[in-house]
Each structure stands twice: as C-alpha cells, then as structure tokens.
C-alpha cells in the first residue's frame, strides 16, 4: 500500500529552506536563546549568564581528504561572521568498516595544526566505525564568545547598502574538485594553473576569520555571511531572505579566479553556485564600504563591490551581460552534479 504521508524524495545537498522553515516556525526556545534556528543565519547565540556564546555545527561530506583542515575552518568562519571569536571545538568522526588507523592519524594531525594556528582548543567529540556510512563523515561543532557588544546577524541589511565580496569564488569548491579529479585535470588544464589550485586551501585560503574580524572591529557591519554550500548565489539569497530585502549583483563585478573558471568550464558548472568557503560577503553602507575596502587593502586582502541591497519587491537577481536573472530560491551546489564521482 502506498504511504501517502511519505512526501517528496529529498534531493542531494542542503534541505530546501522552505521545508526547514515549516519545522523552525513551530519550535520554542527559552529566554537565553538570542539567535535560534533561522534561515540565513550562520550560527546560534545564547546568553550564558551575561556572556554571549556563539555556537555552530557543520559537517564535511563532499570529500574524505583534508577533513581536519576543512572542518575546523568552516566552523570557525561562521563564528567569526557573527562578530565572535572561535575558542572551543568538538568533532564527531564516523568511519566506514574497513577504514584504516592511518586515516585517523592524518585527520588528527590536520586537526591539531588547524586549531593550533587559530588558538582554538579541542574539548571533546566522538569517534566510531559504523556501517551507516560508506566513506568518512566528520561533523564539527565550534563554540565562540562575542568579542564586542553587538551580534552581527543577517537580518540587518538595509536598502541602498553595498554588497562586498572578499578574495574570489569559489576557493573550497575549486580545490575539492582538483584533489578528487587531479589526474583528469592534468590532461585538460595547464600545469601552472593546477600548481596554484594545489595551494588553494591556504592561499588564498578557506578561512575568512581574519577579514571577518577586521570588518567587525573597524566598520558598522550590517550583515556578514560565509557562503558555503550552494555558493555565492545561495549566500546572497539567504541574506535577502533573512533581512526581507531584495538584492542585485553584477556578474562581471564578481571576482572569479582564472583557475576556477577553467575547472568550471571543463565540467560545465556555474562558479556562482559552487562551494564557496574562503569568500566573505559583507553588507554595509556605501560610506563604510569604501573605508572597509581601504582597510582590507592595507592588510593585503582583496575585496570588491559586487552589488546593492534593493527593495524586497525587486527580489534577488544577477545581471549578466545586460540580462537580469532572477533567483527565487537557493540552488543546489554544483558539486552535486559530480557527487556520484566523488566517492
């Protein structure tokens, strides 16, 4: 007999935010929860006796390489985007049957190097071998403390604000495809570009803690977001949804690494919807944006204006070659087109 309550089959990638909103809207929290589960927010915030703790959890599922480096950095990024300092870290490691001890040794070496560089302390977690997974899955949880007096959320974008983007797209996605498809890419892309991609994890790097901290300390930031799965387009949609505004960005103003362009062309994928850790979206007033770009320049950080916050009725759009492309919901990450080959 057909199960009429089963509903639609969920697709690979992030769960549709409209589905999640149904569940979030029915949740209740106590008064200590300052920022709870919301579409578009990077982390939760609780008031722990007058001290604000910022808490985030995020998994690594697209790859089994460099997992220690990825899991620390992507969770630290989201803490920093709220204007907080990452301090404490926990990790849950699920390994498939047959995995060797060498994996754990490499993972914990990466983990130690990553959190040592940031002054973060590993305080616990869980490890096990289970037939529930077919390849390693790591889930991280980061806890930080609010540095200043103000929590930066993605609900504060104002019409007329500038949208800035640091570094370029899509650092994490580009490196992930490279490390999984290295042999294949050697036949199609010049070696000088692949040598650069090989260093992408650290240069330009997937961490945005430095640029997020600089922004929070020096200008009046309205929103700050670390675009991850679903890429820049998903990150922009999340800000617009959280702030109940529209936004418009110009494709030609978005900085995209030449290496990323070449790899995306090879696999016919959209760089704007590719896993984008390493870039930081900052939304602030035009006066503050000019000042922040100047401060970033002094600190060796590239940053460009890519668009504007507009009225909500204009929706979320990208202008490419004069054509306006409307975005009604966040896209699935382009990696899902390759995911069957990334096992």
ABEGO torsion letter per residue (X at the ends): XBBAAAEBBBBBEBBBAAAAAAAAAABBBBAABABBBBBGBABBBBBBGGBBBBBBBBBBAABABGAAAAAAAAAAAAAAAAGBBBABBBBBBBBBBGBBAAAAAAAAAAAAAAAAAAGBBBAEEBBBBBAABABBBBBBBBBBBBABABBBBAAABBBGBBBBBBEEOBAAAAAAAAAAAAAAAAAABBAAAAAAAAAAAAOAEABAAAAAAAAAAABBBABBBBBBBGEAAAAAAAAAAAAGBBBBBBAAABBBBAAAAAAAAAAGBBAAABBABGBBBBBBBAAAAAAAAAAAAAAGBBBBBAEBBBBAAAEBBBBBGGBBBBBABBBBBAAAAAAAAAX
